[in-house]
Structures are given as C-alpha cells and as structure tokens.
Amino acid sequence: MADKKSLALRAKIIGVLLRDARLAAGKSPKDCGQVLGISASAYAAYELGKKPLSLPELELLAYYLDIPLSHFWGDEIISEAPERASDVNSDELIKIRHRIIGAQIRQSRMNNSIAQKELAAAVGIPPSRIKAYEFGEQPIPVPELETLAWVLGMKIDNFFERQGPVGEWDASRRAFDKFKEMPADVQEFVANPLNAVYVKVAMRLSAMPADQLKTIAESLLDITF
C-alpha cells in the first residue's frame, strides 16, 4: 500500500520542478492556468504541491513551456527557453488523454488479473476511484499514476502521449537530446545533407536480420579479396 506522505512529497517535488520550468520559460501562473483552463490560484496549488497534477495536465504544461517531460523525473536545473504559444484545444486534449490513460490502466489490470479492489488497496484509495480513473471520469494525480504503473509492472513513460501535437513535440525533443549525446564528428556527419544516403543505408542495415547481414558481409569480402 502506498504511503500518503510519500505521495504528498512527490506532489511537492513535481510542484517545485514545475515552478522551475515556468520561471525558465518566463511565464506567469496566470499564463499556465489559462493553458489548463483554470485560475491562477488553482494552478498555484499545483506548484505548492497542495494539489497533484494529472499526467495529461503535466504533458500540456511541458509542451507549452517547451520542457521535456523527463525534467519532472530528474533533478537537473533547466536553462531559459524561448516562448511557446499554446496552439492546441487544451480542454478537449486533456479529456481525451484521461480516457486513453484510463483505458491503458484497465487493460493492464485485466492482463495481470488484478481486481479493482486489489489495485485500489495497493494505492490506498477506494475502488470507486479506480473505476472512475479507468473510464477517464476523473484525473489521476501523477504520484498515484506512478504507483499504479509500479503495481501493474509498467513505467510512467508508458503513459506518455505518442501522437498529436504534444506527442510529436516530445518525440522531437527526445530525439534531439539523443542527437546531442553523439560525438561531435558523428553529429557533423549526420547533419550534413550530402550524407543522407549513407545514413539511410545504415538505417536499412540496422533493421536487417543477423543472417542477412552476414551474407552481405561475406559478399563484400569476396569482392574485396
């Protein structure tokens, strides 16, 4: 069973990281509240950890602030980021995301043959709330979602949006972060448009089964020698 103090502490940590992200992006509580369709005071409760965020809300704020979602599962201080306009229907997007996450939880629970009552007990909440979560009728606070994921043998990023404007933005950010981790000479090679054909060949080779790669290697050796 999850400890209420640990859930509350996690909510406060996320609130601190959220405030850090907002300040880095040069936004006000009112700005962030408008993105979620709530008042500045209601948003401030998130930063103070008095009310935990749901993942769809956190995703939308990360998108708006141009901050990778991984920021909220790390301890790194972020640098200033350029302004980013919110160009999505936040209210509809959040509702859809709640339903999708709920369906994921329900499917995983059923796959693991776990009853709603059993799952609720593990998180320390009433079974009726699990039912509401699964049908997207109630937002799931991130600390509770993390616990649910752990009980179901999942990771929090299993719930991250993969499609739509937020998902595409997050995928681009993660791809760019991986690119920056490459050695400088590799970055230079990949960034050169003239080398695109070589990159495509490498991608095709990486997708081939081992036996086909072995055949190609043997053919190359025959040509060389």
Secondary structure, 3 states (H helix, E strand, C coil): CCCHHHHHHHHHHHHHHHHHHHHHHCCCHHHHHHHHCCCHHHHHHHHCCCCCCEHHHHHHHHHHHCCCHHHHHCCCCCCCCCCCCCCCCHHHHHHHHHHHHHHHHHHHHHHCCCCHHHHHHHHCCCHHHHHHHHCCCCCCEHHHHHHHHHHCCCCHHHHCCCCHHHHHHHHHHHHHHHHHCCCHHHHHHHHCHHHHHHHHHHHHHHHCCHHHHHHHHHHHHHHHC
